[in-house]
């Protein structure tokens, strides 16, 4: 877990004082709404459908128990006792009061947290793998590199007013858990033939109105050049990105219009003026940043704990939870645990203040006080001893945090949608709840297997619906809420964008639509095939025919 130094503390404290004064001036009429808007946005404050929304940064998804306890206090004191974890590893509070926001930020600063650059046309919160530092399959720990990017991008004067928002992800495994290809810059840690650490660089990814997976513009960038190369990319974007049309302002549009080769050429030419300069990273600086990350005092344990194996075998419910929610760890005898925020009937990603306090206690008792946020909107305990998994499971289940559905259809990724967001065309949460209700049988979910379902309330795609195996997008149809369905999206190394199935559906049809898609998959799959594999093998047509079948055709299918 990264710990602030004196500069970090001073920088955040000064920003709180600055925003407190800006808020005061706005409230007494010295700053107009137009003047205040960019100031509040770069401090994470939106004006939403019902109340201001504050987006709190969780850099590269890392939290400790003290911070989560503070978030619980803030949610209970300044909001309605509930927070929402997002697909970008942040926490949103949906009912804050504008005059109290500076007080919230001051309280967050006490535990080394902030809301800096979680909004606005700037470099947003840098994201990374929620298993970073403990994953057995990682090439190197991505967290120091993500922290270097955070420090470099915070308050960077050249990039405080970009054409549009800008997002960076750092991936360190072959099985990408960050959806790096869907970011403005996707960085993949790798090693060259000589063993030198570096990055494969993708640029121009993004979802939203024009979903694009970013092309690779450099196969290998030596790690010491990370900041100077990113600076070159952002300079080209800042210079040539469009500011006259919000729908064409993202870097993905610039890369597409120039072409990958020409964009890469311009970046390389710009980089020639920057590389081997003051922004290049020396080994000493990388080590200094890495030293700010505390490492748990791991015990010397056996690969497998005997009592854990017995309980996993004898307790069916525990065994099912282990299968779905417990993951491998690089240290023998330890495990990584996903605490699910997808309990049936609740909004995906939502967590109460009481649950936050419970998770903080679980982190202290079982995981060295450390936890992470996944972009699937769940929480992760990163360092749990195998022998502690059973009592942890019992406590998590009592708190409603042990739904054994990670990676299954009921592990729905969902934005707040029209219940909160002023940009949304339709509500997302009721659709998620209807689908969860339809697929609450755990045995049936187990039979279906791996299947991701993502829901967004508008084209901004905060629910990442484009990369769900099944994606749902809320659309406005003559003033009514309807839903467009895509299939074939995927995350990971072979990321893909889903294909629109056809005409949109009414809200009360959505659970039936998902059920028909699942039934089509089950009737066509080969042994051990996941949904995405079957879809890629047989194509979209059988799914489309089943979903749009007439009542007569439905009867024929049922009787076949």
N, C-alpha and C positions, 0 to 999 in steps of 0.2 A: 504494500500500500504506500503510495507516494505521500510524503510528509512535507508540508510547506517549510521554506526557509524564511529568513527575515524579509527578503525582497517580496516574496509571495504575500506574506501577511500585510506588508505596508501597501502594496499595490491594491489588494482587495479592499482594505480599509479605506483607502483614499477614494476608490470608486464608489463605495457606499456613501461616503460624505458628499461626493460630487452629485450623486443621483438624489440624495435627500434634498439638496439645495435646488436642483432642477425641478423636483416634484413640488416643493414649496412655491417656487416661482410660477409654476403652471397653475397651481390651485388658487393663487391670488391674482391671476390674470396677466402676469408679466411675460409668460410664454404661451403663445397660441397653441392650439391643438396641432397645427401643421409643424410648428417649431418643436413641439414636445415629442411628436411621433417618432422620429429617428432616435431620439435619446432614450425613450422608454423601450423601443424595440431592441436596441443593443444591450439593454438590461433585462431582456427576457419577458417584457410585459406586453401582452396583447389586450385588445378590447374585443371580447367575444360576444356571443349571442345574449347572455344574461348578465355577465359580470366580467371584470378584468380577469385574465388568466396569466399566471406567472409560471414560466418554464425555468426550472432549476437545473443547472448543468451537473451531470455526473460524468466527468471526463473519462473516456474509454470504459465506461460502465463500472468503475471501481467505487465502492463504498466501504466504510467501516461501521461498526455497531454504534459508535458515538454519533456519527453523522445521521444514521437512520433514526436513532432516538430523537435527535433534534428535528428531523423531518416530521416525525410523529407529533412532536410538540407544536411545530409550526402549523401542521394540518389541523390540529385540534383547536389551536388558539386563534388562528387567522382565517381559517377556511371552515369547511363543514365536516372535518374529520376524515376526509378521504383524499388520497392522491392517485395519480394515474401515471404509470410508467409507460413510456413511448417506445416506438421502434428505433429511436435514436438514443436510447439508453438514458434519457432525461426523465425528470419527474415534473408533472404539471399539476398545479393547483387551480381549480376552475372557478372559485368563488371568493377571491381576495378583494380587498377594498383598496383603492388607489392610495389614500393617505397613509395606509399602514404598510405599504410595500417597502419603503426604506427601513422600517423596523424589522421586517422579515429578513431583508438582505443583511442587516447588522447581526441578527441572530445566526444566520447561516455562516457569516464570516468567522464567528466564534469557533466553528468546527471545520474550518478550511473548505467552505463551500461558497458558491456564488451563482449568479445567473448571467454572467458576462457573455455576450455574443451568442446567446441561445436563440436569437432572432435577428432580423435585420439583414441588409445586403453586405454581409461580411463572412468571414470564415467561421462556421458554426462549430459546435462541440465535436471534437475528433473522436471517432468510434473505433472499437477494436473487438477482438474475440473475447467473449465472456469467459472462456477457459484460459485466457492468457496467463502465462507463468506456471500453470499446472498441467497443461495439455502434453501428453506424451508424444504427440505428433507434430509439435511446433518446431520450426527450424531455429528460431531464437525467440526470446521474450520480446513481444512487440511493444510492451508498455513504456520502456524508456524512450522509444522512438515516437510514440504517440504523445508523450509528455513534452518532448522537444518540440514537436509540432504545435502543441498547445501554447507553450511559452513563446514561441516565435510568432504565432498568429495573433495572440492577445494584444490588442491595441496597436497592431502594426499600422502605422499611419498611411502607408500606401494602399492598404486594402480595407480601409474602414468604410469605403463607399464604392463597392463593386457594382457591376451592372445588375447582379442578382445574388441571392444567397449561394453559399459555397460550402460543400461538404467533403470531408476527407475520411477515408477508412484505411486502417492498417491491418493487414492479414498476415499471419505467420505460418499457416498450415496449407497442405495441399487440398484438404477439404475445407474450403473457405466458409467460415461461419459469420462473415461480416457483410456479405453481399457487396463486396468491394467494387464489382463491375458496374453497380448502379449508382456509384458516387461520382462527383465531379473529378476527384482524383482518387484512384484506388491503388494502394501500395501493397505489394506482395513481397515479403521478405524471402530471399533466396540466396544461394551461394553459387559462385561461378566454379569453373573447373579447378581452379587453384584453391578453392575453399574460402575465398573472400566473401564477406557478407555484403549484400546489396539488395536492391529492390527492382522488381518488374513494375513498370509504371503504366497504369491505364488512365486515360483522361476522357472526359466527355460522357460519362454515364449519368443516368438520371431517370426517374420514373415520371409521374405527372402526366401532363397532356400529351407529351411526345416521349414515350418510353424508349430508352436507348441503353444498351450495354456498352460501356466505354471501350474503345479500341486501345490496344497496347501501342504506346509511342516510343517506349524504350524497354528492351528486353532485360538489360542489366545496368543499373545505376549504382556505382560504389556508394556504400552507406554514408561516407563522409560528405558526399555531395547532396544529401537529401534536401536540406533547406534551400540551397542555392538553386537547385533544379525546380523545386516547387515555386520558388520566387519567379523564375523565368516563365513558368506556366501561367502564373497569375498576372504577370506583367502583360503577356500577350492577350490574355482575356480582358484585363482592365483597359487595354488600349483599343481593342477591336470589338469587344462584346457590345451588343446593342442595348441602348438605354431608351430607345424610342418606343419599344413594344415589349411589355412585360412578358408576353407569351413566347418571345423569341430572345429573351435576355440571358438564359442559362448558357454555360460554356458548351453544353452538348450541341446547341444550335450552331455555335461558332465552329466547332470541330467538324460538324456535318457539312456546313456551307463551304469551308475551306478545303475539306478533305483531310483524311488522317495524315497523309504524307506531307502535305503543305503545312499543316498545323505543327507537326513534329519538326519540320525544317525550321520554322520560325522560332520554336522553343529552343532548339539547339543553337541557333544563331544568337538568341538573347542570352542563353546560358554561357556562351563563350565570353561574354562581358562580365560574368558573375563568378564562374567557377575558379577555384584556387584563390578565392578572396577571403574576406573576413567572415563570411557566413559558412564556409566549409567547417565541418565538425572535426575537431581533433579527438583522438582516443581518450584523452584526459577528461574532456567535457562530457563525452558519452558515459564514461565511468562515474563521473560526479553525479549525473542525473540518475543513473542506475542505482547508485548508493542511497538515494532517497526512498527507494522501495524496500520496505521491511520484509524479511523472509521469516516465515514461521519456524519455530524450533522443532523440526520434524523428529519423531522418535524412530528408532530402528525397529521395524515391525516385519512380520512375515508377510509374504505375498497374499495369503488368504487367512482370514480369521475363522477358526473352526466353529465358534458359536454363531457367527454371522451366517455361515454356510448352512448350519442346521436350521436356523430360524427362516432363512430364505426358502428352504425346502419344505418346512412344515407349516408355515403360515402363508396361505395362498395370497391373501391381500398384500402382505408385506413383499412377497416374491414378485407380485405384479408391479408394485411401486418400484422395486429395485430394477426390474427390467426396463421400465420406461424413464425413470427419473434419476437414476444413479449412473454415473459415467466414470470412465477410467481416469486415473491420476498417474502422474509421472513418478511419484514416490511409492514404493511398495507398502501395502497395508492401508493406504488412504484412498478416498473416493471423492468425486465431485458430485454435488447433489443439486438438482433443480427443485426449488419450491414453486409450485404451480400457482399462478394468479388467474386460473381459468376454472374456478369452481362453478358448477352449473347454476344458472340463474343470475350470475353477477356479470358486470361489464369486464371483458378481458383487459388485463393490465391494471385494474383498480385494486387498491389496497387500503384498508382502514388504518387509522392511527394506532388502534390496539394491535392490529396484525403487524404493523411496523415495529412496535415495541417487542412483540413476540419474536419476530425474526431477528431483531437485534440481540435478544437474549439467546436465541439458538446459535447465532454467530459466535457469541462469547463462549457459550458452553461447549460448542462442538466444532468451531471452525476458526480459531485464533482471532476472533473478532472481525473477520473479513468476509465480504460478500460482493457479488457483482449483479449487474442488470443485463439481461440478454435482449437482443433486438426482437425476440419473440415475446417480450413483455412478461418474462418470468424473472425470479430472483435465484441466484446461485450461491451456495455455500461451497467454497473452493477447497477446503482442507479438512475433510471429515474422516476420522479413523473408521475402518470397516466395523470394528467392534461397537462403535457408537451409532451405527446406522439404525438399529432397531429402536432404541429409545428416542432418537431424533424423529423417526417416522411417527411414533406414537404421539409426540408433542405437536408435530406439524399437522397431523391428521385432526387432532382436537381443535386446532386453530383454523381449519379449512384451507390448509396450504399443501395438501398432499394428494391432490387429484392425479391419478396415475395415467396421464394422457399425453405426456410430452412426445411430440412428433406425430400424434394421431390427429384425426379430423377435429376432435373437440378442443385441441390446443390452438384455438382460433386467435389470429392476430387481427386487431381491430382498432381503428381510430375512434375518438369520442363521437364523431359524426354530428348530425343535426341536433342532438340533445344539448350540445354545448357550443359547437363551432359555428361562427357566423358565415364561414365560407362554404359549409356543407350544403349539398343539394338534397340529401336524404339522411335519415337516421341509420346508424350502423349497429348500435348496441342491441336494439330489439331483434334485428336479423340474426346476430350472433347468438342471442339467447334462444331464439326459436330453433336454430340448428343444433345447439347444444342439447336442447330438450328432446329433439328427435333422435339424437345419437347418444343417449345417456347409458345405453347398455355396454358395459365394459368388455364383455365377451365379444360382442359384435364389432366394437372398435378394434379389438385385438385381431379379429379375423380380417378386417379391412386393411390393417397395417399402416405403414407410413403414408401420410397424406396431409399436405399443408393446405390450409384454407385461410385466405386473407381478405379483409373487408375494408374498403375506403368509402367515406361519405361523399367524396368529390374527386375531381380530376387531380388534385394536388397529391393524391396517393400516399397519404400519411400511413395508411394501413398496408402499403407495399403490395396491393392486390395484383399487380402485374407479374410478380415473381412467386405467387402462390400456385400450387398445382391446380387449385380452383381459386379464382379471384372473383370478388363481388364489388361492383362499383355503383354507388348511388347516383342516380341521374334525375334531373327534373324533366317531367313529361307533362306539359300543359298544366303546370302548377301542382302536379302530384308527384309523390315519391315512387320511383321505379328503380329497378336494379338490373344492371348489365352484368353478364357472366363471362369470364374468360377461363380457359383451361390450357394447361401445358406450360405454365410458368414454373420456374424452379430456381433454387438458390445453389450455393456451393460452386465447385469447380466448373461444372457444365451449366452455368446459369442460363436461363432462357426467359423470354417474355411470352406471356400467355396470349392465346388467340381468342378473339371475341367469338362467342358461340352463335349469337344471332340476336334477334329482337329482345328487348328488355322484359322483365317480369314484375308483376305487382308484389308488394311486400308479403302478402299472405300465400304466395306461390313458392317462396324461396326455399323453405324446408323441403317441399316436394321436389323441386328442381335438383337440389343437392342429393336427395335420396336416389333420384333416377340416374344421376351421374355415377353414383357409387354402385348402383345395381348393374349398370352397363359395364363398369370395370370388373366387377366380380364375375359376371357371366362370360367375360372374354379373357381374363388373365390366365397366364401360364403359371406353373408352380414357381413360387418365390418372387414373382413379379410385383413390384410396387405400382401404384396408380400411374405414376409418370412413365414407367417403362411400358405398360400396356398401351397407354395413350400414344406414345411415340411409335409403337409397333403397328397399331391398327388405324391411327389417324383420328381426326375429329369427327368424321361423318357418323359413325355409330352412336356417339354420344349425342350429337345434334339430333339425329333421327329419334332417339329415345326421349329426349327432353321435349321436343316439339310434336310428339305423336298426338294424333287426334284421339278422341275417346274410343272410336272403333279400333284404331291401331293399338291402343292401350289394352283393349280386351284380347286382341290377338296375341300380344306379347305375354299377357298374364296366362293365357291358355296354352302357350307353346310348351 
